[in-house]
Amino acid sequence: MEAGGRRGRLRREAAEYYRGLRVPERMEEALNELFLQRPDDLYGELANYFSKFSKPPVICKLVGRKLFDGVGRPTLEVEIYCTVKNYEKRICSTVMAAHSQIPENALPEIIEANEKERNYSVHTAVEWVNESLNTMLRHLDPTDQCQADKMLGEYFANKVEEKKEIERQEKEKQEEEAAKATPASSLWHPASTPKQKKGGRPATKVSVEVASIPPAEPAESVLCGSLAIGGTSLAIAKAGATVSRVPLYLYTALLKHHQESPKEMTLPLPMVTLLNCEKSSPTKLKLVKEVMVIPPVELSLKQGIKRVLDIQKEIIRLLGSSGKKPGSRAESTRGKAQKALLPTLRISHLGCLTLGYDSLEQLLLQMQIVCSNIGLELGTDMYLAINCAAHDLMDYEKGKYEILTGTFKSPDEMVAMYVEMIDNFPFIIALIDPLRKEDREQWSSICCALGSKCYVIAEDAATQISKLKTEQNINIVTCSGVVLKYINQTKVSDLIELTGILDGQRHITILGSPDVESSDESLVDLAVGLGARFLKLGGLSRGERVAKYNRLLAIEEELAANGALREAKLEFVAFAEESQPEQLPDVHPSPEKD
């Protein structure tokens, strides 16, 4: 006891010297005595003790650079350096995913213009990070996410105002130039003659037809350089998790729940894209953009991924086969279905097979056959989700959706079609973007009709995360939930706030990756930490997407080892009656199937 007390006194004296309270002579004596007492672990003991008095890490440098995403397009990387115990140390980096709203069949000149704009945007983002943001965030505590995002938000708001001011000045200049030219030009242009020639009765008739449906909302402009805001916010969150010595998913959960550590966490269910049905393909079906599979909640993620891979392998096997399968049931039916699988195998940028079909029934029949061939049953052993991307289907001259080549339906007819679809194929438990966001009345109708049987999810309506929140509400159509994507000027605090509001309104949250992905795995941690119901990552091909599924598997293993893994649930809400949530029947799969 005496020796232990002496060592304690010596350590206190050493600490007092470190604080400037002891003279060097006494300090040297104390260290010599301590060295004689504990020669084997002296340095470790001193290092551990003095580390308590070191300053907490602070950001000392941000580095932005241009990298390339999964398809070779430029994107932004943000590195965070912190001062840790008086040394500059690289803490982490993050790579923002590319986001593109260019249609599949866009003209070459539109694609080229988009590429130029993206190059300029990434170049601007790199400048922001290396110059303004580097100076602004220096000496900030990386664990102060709220303050960091506040500063980033104010910086971005100032940039928006600067752009508006430049546009206003340019507009005034154009108006001045037009005013100078007005006297000469007005002599040769009668007031109403051209308008009458262009706008007779036929024009009036066309305008009435177009007005019968709400016009498409104008696309939101994206400020060049906005990637810097999202990239820096996420990099700071990763740095905060690193210096706090916790994984990013737990750090995110602590931020959302005001530093209260959750005892259990639920993994989001994966929506794995199995097929990409290109709408520009020569086949007739245009209604479906993606076919996704959702494993039952009773399976572990590892088991669910294995089932998806088995289904994918069976589709590829059928692609490589020709003619009828000997000994198979319903040979004539399967023969017709297999013909749809004969096109050349191609992997989409979404990480899945690219196939076209002539009808929805043909597609769904094919899925049933594929699952049956490997001993699975849709609706029991696997569920389907359909991404309709209906905003790409509208023919504005006719005021209707083109669901098949030459087949058009009004918004009300679309609702009736979806109701019939779910009645005939109850294994479809999610519809994404079944209508344009402008058809709010029909969204309400479809939710009332199908809300207790199927998730009706808005993705296109939730593209601009920063503009979704209005006070404590979400400015979206009536729906079961929304797909949130971490893009552009999105900040971690935005996701935390939005998911909190969605939770309170009984909406489900789906975190989705952009169409073009990067290798950064942070989205998975965010989804787990935020308590998202689903995770939409694309297919099980392409390294940048598979890396995210591997990260999800690693988190499952870690939570299970800690006894903190809670089983997910699939619950639907009956919108019309606002009744208790309905849960899918429990299905306990046979182990031999996996």
C-alpha positions in Angstrom: 0.0 0.0 0.0 2.9 2.3 0.9 4.6 1.7 -2.5 1.3 2.3 -4.4 0.7 5.5 -2.5 4.2 6.7 -3.3 3.7 6.1 -7.0 0.4 8.0 -6.9 2.1 10.9 -5.2 4.9 10.9 -7.8 2.4 10.9 -10.6 0.6 13.8 -9.1 3.8 15.7 -8.8 4.7 15.0 -12.4 1.3 16.2 -13.5 1.7 19.4 -11.4 5.0 20.0 -13.2 3.3 19.4 -16.5 0.8 22.2 -15.5 3.6 24.5 -14.6 3.2 24.2 -10.8 6.4 22.4 -10.0 10.0 23.5 -10.4 12.2 21.4 -12.8 14.5 20.1 -10.0 11.6 18.5 -8.1 10.1 17.1 -11.2 13.4 15.5 -12.2 13.6 13.9 -8.7 10.0 12.6 -9.0 10.6 11.1 -12.4 13.8 9.4 -11.2 12.0 7.9 -8.3 9.1 6.8 -10.4 11.5 5.2 -12.9 13.1 3.2 -10.1 9.7 2.0 -8.9 8.2 0.9 -12.3 10.9 0.6 -14.9 9.0 -1.9 -17.1 5.9 0.2 -18.0 7.0 3.7 -17.1 6.5 5.2 -20.5 3.1 3.7 -21.0 2.0 4.9 -17.6 3.2 8.4 -18.2 1.7 8.5 -21.7 -1.7 7.3 -20.4 -1.7 9.7 -17.5 -0.6 12.8 -19.4 -2.9 12.2 -22.3 -5.8 13.1 -20.0 -4.5 16.7 -20.0 -4.0 17.1 -23.7 -6.3 19.3 -25.7 -9.2 17.6 -27.5 -8.7 17.2 -31.3 -9.6 20.1 -33.5 -9.9 20.4 -37.3 -6.7 21.8 -38.7 -7.1 21.3 -42.4 -9.6 20.3 -45.1 -8.4 19.0 -48.5 -10.7 18.7 -51.5 -9.8 16.9 -54.7 -11.4 15.6 -57.8 -11.9 11.9 -58.1 -14.0 9.6 -60.3 -17.2 7.7 -59.5 -18.4 4.3 -60.5 -18.8 5.2 -64.2 -15.8 7.5 -64.5 -17.6 10.8 -64.0 -15.8 13.5 -61.9 -16.9 13.8 -58.3 -15.5 15.3 -55.0 -13.4 13.8 -52.2 -13.1 15.7 -48.9 -10.3 14.8 -46.4 -10.3 15.9 -42.8 -7.0 16.5 -40.8 -7.1 17.2 -37.1 -4.5 18.3 -34.5 -4.3 15.4 -32.1 -1.9 15.8 -29.2 0.0 18.5 -31.0 0.4 16.5 -34.2 -1.4 16.9 -37.5 -3.2 13.7 -38.4 -5.3 12.6 -41.3 -8.6 11.4 -39.7 -10.8 10.3 -42.6 -12.2 11.2 -46.0 -15.5 10.9 -47.8 -16.4 10.7 -51.5 -19.7 12.2 -52.7 -21.8 10.1 -55.1 -22.8 11.6 -58.4 -26.4 12.5 -59.0 -27.8 12.8 -62.5 -31.3 13.5 -63.7 -30.5 13.1 -67.4 -33.0 10.9 -69.1 -31.9 7.5 -70.5 -32.6 8.6 -74.1 -31.2 12.2 -73.8 -29.7 13.8 -76.9 -25.9 13.7 -77.2 -25.6 17.5 -76.9 -27.6 17.4 -73.7 -25.3 14.8 -72.2 -22.2 16.7 -73.3 -23.6 19.9 -71.7 -24.3 18.0 -68.5 -20.8 16.7 -68.4 -19.3 20.2 -68.8 -21.5 21.5 -66.1 -20.6 18.7 -63.8 -16.8 19.2 -64.4 -17.3 22.9 -63.5 -19.3 22.1 -60.4 -16.7 19.7 -59.1 -13.9 22.2 -59.8 -15.9 24.8 -57.9 -16.5 22.4 -55.0 -12.8 21.7 -54.8 -12.0 25.4 -54.6 -14.6 25.9 -51.9 -13.2 23.1 -49.7 -9.5 24.1 -50.1 -10.1 27.8 -49.7 -13.2 29.1 -47.9 -14.3 26.1 -46.0 -10.7 25.2 -45.0 -10.3 28.6 -43.4 -13.8 28.8 -41.9 -13.8 25.4 -40.2 -10.2 25.5 -38.9 -10.0 24.9 -35.1 -13.6 23.6 -34.9 -14.3 20.5 -32.7 -15.1 17.7 -35.2 -17.7 16.3 -32.7 -19.7 19.6 -32.9 -21.8 18.5 -35.9 -24.5 21.0 -35.2 -22.2 24.0 -35.3 -20.4 22.7 -38.4 -23.6 22.2 -40.3 -24.9 25.6 -39.2 -21.7 27.3 -40.6 -22.0 25.2 -43.8 -25.6 26.2 -44.2 -24.9 29.9 -43.8 -22.0 29.7 -46.2 -24.2 28.0 -48.8 -27.0 30.5 -48.3 -24.5 33.4 -49.0 -23.4 31.6 -52.2 -27.1 31.3 -53.3 -27.6 35.1 -52.6 -24.4 35.9 -54.6 -25.8 33.9 -57.5 -29.2 35.6 -57.4 -27.5 39.0 -57.3 -25.4 38.1 -60.4 -28.5 36.9 -62.2 -30.4 40.1 -61.3 -27.6 42.3 -62.6 -27.5 40.2 -65.9 -31.3 40.5 -66.2 -31.2 44.3 -65.8 -28.4 44.5 -68.4 -30.5 42.5 -70.8 -33.5 44.7 -70.2 -31.5 47.8 -70.8 -30.2 46.5 -74.1 -33.7 45.4 -75.1 -35.1 48.9 -74.2 -32.5 50.5 -76.5 -33.6 48.4 -79.4 -37.4 48.8 -78.8 -38.1 52.0 -80.8 -36.7 50.6 -84.1 -38.2 47.1 -83.7 -41.7 48.3 -82.7 -42.3 49.9 -86.1 -42.3 46.5 -87.8 -44.3 44.4 -85.3 -48.1 45.0 -85.0 -49.5 44.4 -81.6 -51.7 41.4 -82.1 -51.3 39.9 -85.6 -48.6 37.3 -84.9 -50.4 36.1 -81.7 -53.6 35.7 -83.6 -51.9 33.6 -86.3 -50.2 31.4 -83.8 -53.0 31.2 -81.3 -56.3 30.5 -83.1 -58.8 27.9 -82.0 -56.5 24.9 -82.4 -54.0 26.5 -80.0 -56.8 27.2 -77.5 -57.9 23.6 -77.7 -54.4 22.3 -77.1 -54.0 24.6 -74.1 -57.2 23.2 -72.6 -56.0 19.6 -73.0 -52.7 20.4 -71.3 -54.4 22.2 -68.5 -56.4 19.1 -67.7 -53.4 17.8 -65.8 -51.1 19.7 -63.5 -48.0 20.8 -65.4 -44.7 19.4 -64.4 -42.9 21.5 -61.7 -39.7 23.1 -63.0 -36.5 21.2 -62.2 -34.7 22.6 -59.2 -31.5 24.3 -60.1 -28.4 23.0 -58.5 -25.8 25.5 -57.5 -22.3 24.7 -58.9 -20.1 23.7 -56.0 -22.9 22.4 -53.8 -21.1 19.0 -53.5 -18.7 20.7 -51.1 -21.4 21.3 -48.5 -22.6 17.7 -48.4 -19.1 16.2 -48.7 -17.7 18.4 -45.9 -20.7 17.7 -43.5 -20.3 14.0 -44.0 -16.5 14.1 -43.6 -16.9 16.0 -40.3 -19.4 13.4 -39.1 -16.9 10.6 -39.9 -14.2 12.6 -38.2 -16.3 13.0 -35.1 -17.0 9.2 -35.0 -13.3 8.5 -35.5 -12.1 10.7 -32.6 -14.9 9.5 -30.4 -13.8 5.9 -31.2 -17.2 4.7 -32.2 -18.5 3.5 -35.6 -20.3 6.0 -37.8 -23.7 4.3 -37.4 -23.6 4.5 -33.6 -22.3 8.1 -33.8 -25.2 9.0 -36.1 -27.7 7.4 -33.7 -26.2 9.4 -30.8 -26.6 12.6 -32.7 -30.2 11.8 -33.5 -31.1 10.7 -30.0 -29.3 13.6 -28.2 -26.3 11.5 -27.1 -28.5 8.7 -25.6 -27.0 5.4 -26.7 -29.6 3.0 -28.1 -29.7 -0.4 -26.4 -30.8 -2.1 -29.6 -30.7 -1.2 -33.3 -32.6 -2.5 -36.3 -30.9 -3.0 -39.6 -32.7 -1.5 -42.6 -34.1 -4.1 -45.0 -32.3 -4.1 -48.3 -34.2 -3.3 -51.5 -32.0 -5.1 -53.9 -32.4 -4.2 -57.5 -32.6 -7.3 -59.6 -33.6 -6.0 -63.0 -33.3 -2.6 -64.7 -36.0 -2.4 -67.4 -34.7 0.4 -69.6 -37.6 2.5 -70.8 -35.8 3.3 -74.1 -35.5 -0.5 -74.9 -37.3 -1.8 -78.0 -39.7 -3.8 -75.8 -43.1 -2.5 -75.1 -43.2 -2.2 -71.3 -42.4 1.3 -70.0 -44.2 1.2 -66.6 -41.3 -0.4 -64.8 -37.8 1.1 -64.3 -36.5 -1.3 -61.6 -37.6 -4.6 -60.2 -36.3 -5.0 -56.6 -36.5 -7.9 -54.2 -37.0 -7.6 -50.4 -36.0 -10.6 -48.2 -38.4 -11.6 -45.3 -37.6 -10.0 -42.0 -37.1 -13.4 -40.4 -34.0 -14.0 -42.4 -30.6 -12.6 -41.4 -29.1 -10.2 -43.9 -26.6 -12.8 -44.8 -29.4 -15.3 -45.6 -31.4 -12.7 -47.5 -28.4 -11.7 -49.7 -27.8 -15.4 -50.5 -31.3 -15.8 -51.7 -31.1 -12.8 -53.9 -27.9 -14.1 -55.4 -29.5 -17.5 -56.0 -32.4 -15.7 -57.9 -29.9 -13.7 -59.9 -27.9 -16.8 -60.8 -31.1 -18.5 -62.0 -32.0 -15.6 -64.2 -28.5 -15.7 -65.8 -28.9 -19.5 -66.2 -32.1 -19.0 -68.1 -30.5 -16.3 -70.2 -27.9 -18.8 -71.3 -30.4 -21.5 -72.1 -32.4 -21.9 -75.2 -35.6 -23.9 -76.0 -37.7 -25.7 -73.5 -36.3 -27.1 -70.3 -36.8 -30.9 -70.2 -39.0 -32.1 -67.4 -40.1 -28.7 -66.4 -43.7 -27.9 -65.6 -45.9 -25.6 -67.7 -43.4 -25.9 -70.6 -45.4 -23.7 -73.0 -45.8 -20.9 -70.5 -42.1 -21.1 -69.5 -41.1 -21.1 -73.1 -42.8 -17.8 -73.7 -41.3 -16.4 -70.5 -37.8 -17.5 -71.5 -38.0 -15.7 -74.8 -38.0 -12.5 -72.8 -34.7 -13.4 -71.3 -32.9 -14.1 -74.6 -31.4 -10.6 -75.2 -27.7 -10.1 -74.6 -26.8 -10.1 -71.0 -25.7 -6.6 -69.8 -25.0 -5.2 -66.4 -26.6 -1.8 -65.7 -24.9 1.1 -64.0 -27.4 0.2 -61.2 -25.4 -3.0 -60.6 -28.1 -5.4 -62.0 -29.2 -7.1 -65.2 -30.8 -5.0 -67.9 -33.8 -6.7 -69.5 -36.9 -5.6 -71.3 -40.4 -7.0 -71.4 -43.6 -6.6 -73.4 -46.0 -6.6 -70.5 -46.1 -6.4 -66.8 -47.7 -9.9 -66.6 -44.8 -11.3 -68.6 -42.3 -9.8 -66.2 -44.1 -10.9 -63.0 -44.7 -14.4 -64.4 -41.0 -14.7 -65.2 -40.1 -13.7 -61.6 -42.5 -16.4 -60.2 -40.9 -19.0 -62.5 -37.4 -18.1 -61.5 -38.2 -18.3 -57.8 -40.1 -21.6 -58.3 -37.1 -23.1 -60.1 -35.0 -22.7 -56.9 -37.7 -23.7 -54.5 -38.8 -20.2 -53.4 -42.3 -18.7 -53.4 -43.0 -15.0 -53.9 -45.0 -13.5 -51.1 -43.6 -16.0 -48.6 -39.8 -16.5 -49.2 -39.3 -13.2 -51.1 -41.2 -10.0 -51.8 -41.1 -7.6 -54.8 -40.8 -3.8 -55.0 -41.5 -2.0 -58.3 -39.9 1.4 -59.2 -42.3 2.9 -61.7 -40.5 6.3 -62.2 -43.9 7.5 -63.5 -42.6 11.1 -64.0 -40.8 9.8 -67.1 -44.0 8.3 -68.6 -46.1 11.4 -69.0 -47.1 12.4 -72.5 -48.0 16.0 -72.0 -49.7 16.4 -75.4 -52.1 13.7 -74.5 -52.2 14.4 -70.8 -51.7 10.7 -70.0 -49.1 8.2 -68.9 -47.6 5.8 -71.6 -47.4 2.5 -69.7 -46.8 0.4 -72.8 -45.8 1.5 -76.3 -48.9 3.1 -77.7 -51.0 2.4 -74.5 -51.9 5.5 -72.5 -53.7 5.9 -69.1 -55.0 9.0 -67.3 -53.9 9.5 -63.6 -57.3 8.1 -62.4 -56.9 5.1 -64.6 -53.4 4.6 -63.2 -54.8 4.3 -59.7 -57.3 1.7 -60.8 -54.5 -0.2 -62.6 -52.3 -0.3 -59.5 -55.2 -1.5 -57.3 -55.8 -4.4 -59.7 -52.1 -5.1 -59.9 -51.7 -5.5 -56.1 -54.9 -7.6 -55.9 -53.5 -10.0 -58.6 -49.9 -10.0 -57.4 -50.0 -9.5 -53.6 -46.3 -10.3 -53.3 -45.6 -6.7 -54.5 -45.3 -4.8 -51.2 -43.8 -1.5 -52.4 -44.5 0.9 -55.3 -42.0 3.7 -55.8 -43.1 6.8 -57.7 -46.3 5.2 -59.1 -47.4 8.7 -60.2 -45.9 12.2 -60.8 -45.6 14.3 -57.7 -47.9 16.8 -59.3 -50.9 14.4 -59.2 -51.5 14.9 -55.5 -55.1 13.9 -55.6 -54.3 10.6 -57.2 -51.5 10.0 -54.6 -54.1 10.3 -51.9 -56.5 7.9 -53.7 -53.8 5.2 -54.2 -52.7 5.5 -50.6 -56.3 5.1 -49.3 -56.8 2.1 -51.6 -53.5 0.3 -51.1 -51.9 1.7 -47.9 -52.8 -1.3 -45.8 -51.4 -3.8 -48.4 -48.4 -2.0 -49.9 -45.9 0.8 -49.3 -46.5 3.7 -51.7 -43.2 5.6 -51.7 -42.1 8.9 -53.2 -38.6 9.2 -54.5 -38.6 11.8 -57.3 -40.6 14.1 -54.9 -37.8 14.0 -52.3 -34.8 14.8 -54.5 -34.2 18.2 -52.9 -33.8 17.3 -49.3 -33.1 20.9 -48.2 -36.5 22.0 -49.5 -38.6 19.2 -48.1 -39.0 20.7 -44.6 -41.5 23.4 -44.0 -41.5 24.3 -40.3 -42.2 20.9 -38.6 -43.9 19.3 -41.6 -42.8 17.6 -44.8 -43.8 19.2 -48.1 -44.5 16.0 -50.1 -47.5 14.1 -51.5 -49.6 11.7 -49.4 -47.4 8.6 -49.2 -46.2 5.8 -47.0 -42.6 7.1 -47.0 -39.9 8.8 -48.9 -36.5 7.9 -50.4 -33.8 10.3 -49.1 -30.6 10.6 -51.0 -27.4 12.2 -49.7 -26.5 14.5 -52.6 -25.4 18.1 -53.3 -25.9 20.5 -50.3 -27.5 17.9 -48.1 -26.1 18.0 -44.5 -26.0 15.2 -41.9 -28.2 17.5 -39.7 -30.8 17.7 -42.5 -31.1 13.9 -42.5 -31.4 13.7 -38.7 -34.1 16.4 -38.6 -36.1 15.0 -41.5 -36.1 11.4 -40.3 -37.2 12.7 -36.9 -40.2 14.4 -38.5 -41.0 11.4 -40.7 -40.9 9.1 -37.7 -43.4 11.3 -35.8 -45.7 11.3 -38.8 -45.7 7.5 -39.3 -43.8 7.7 -42.5 -41.1 5.2 -43.3 -37.6 6.4 -44.3 -35.7 4.8 -47.2 -32.1 5.9 -47.7 -31.2 5.5 -51.4 -28.0 5.7 -53.3 -27.9 7.9 -56.4 -28.1 6.3 -59.8 -24.3 6.7 -60.2 -22.4 5.6 -57.0 -19.0 6.0 -55.4 -17.1 3.6 -53.3 -17.8 5.4 -50.1 -19.8 3.3 -47.6 -21.0 6.0 -45.3 -24.6 5.8 -46.6 -25.0 2.4 -45.0 -23.9 3.7 -41.6 -26.2 6.7 -41.9 -29.2 4.4 -42.7 -28.5 2.2 -39.7 -27.9 5.1 -37.3 -31.0 7.0 -38.5 -33.2 3.9 -38.2 -34.3 3.8 -41.9 -36.8 1.1 -42.7 -35.3 0.2 -46.1 -31.9 0.7 -47.8 -32.0 1.1 -51.6 -28.5 0.4 -52.9 -29.0 -1.0 -56.4 -27.9 -4.5 -57.5 -25.4 -7.0 -56.3 -22.9 -6.3 -59.0 -20.3 -3.5 -59.5 -17.7 -2.9 -56.7 -19.0 0.4 -55.5 -22.4 -1.1 -54.7 -21.3 -4.5 -53.4 -19.0 -2.7 -51.0 -22.1 -1.2 -49.3 -23.8 -4.5 -49.0 -20.5 -5.9 -47.4 -20.6 -3.0 -44.9 -24.2 -3.8 -44.0 -23.2 -7.4 -43.4 -20.3 -6.2 -41.2 -22.6 -4.0 -39.1 -25.1 -6.9 -38.7 -22.3 -9.1 -37.4 -21.1 -6.5 -35.0 -24.5 -5.7 -33.6 -25.3 -9.5 -33.2 -22.0 -10.1 -31.4 -22.9 -7.2 -28.9 -26.4 -8.5 -28.4 -27.8 -5.2 -29.8 -29.5 -6.4 -33.0 -33.3 -6.1 -33.0 -35.4 -7.8 -35.7 -37.1 -5.5 -38.2 -40.8 -5.4 -38.9 -42.9 -4.8 -42.0 -46.0 -2.8 -41.1 -48.5 -1.0 -43.3 -50.7 1.9 -42.4 -54.4 2.0 -43.6 -54.7 5.7 -44.6 -58.4 5.7 -45.0 -59.2 4.4 -41.5 -56.0 5.4 -39.7 -56.2 2.0 -38.0 -53.5 0.1 -36.3 -50.6 -0.9 -38.5 -51.0 -4.2 -40.3 -48.0 -6.6 -40.1 -47.1 -9.2 -42.7 -47.8 -12.7 -41.5 -44.8 -14.3 -39.8 -43.0 -16.6 -42.2 -40.3 -18.9 -40.8 -38.3 -20.2 -43.8 -36.9 -23.7 -44.0 -33.2 -23.8 -43.2 -32.5 -26.1 -46.1 -33.5 -23.4 -48.7 -30.5 -21.4 -47.7 
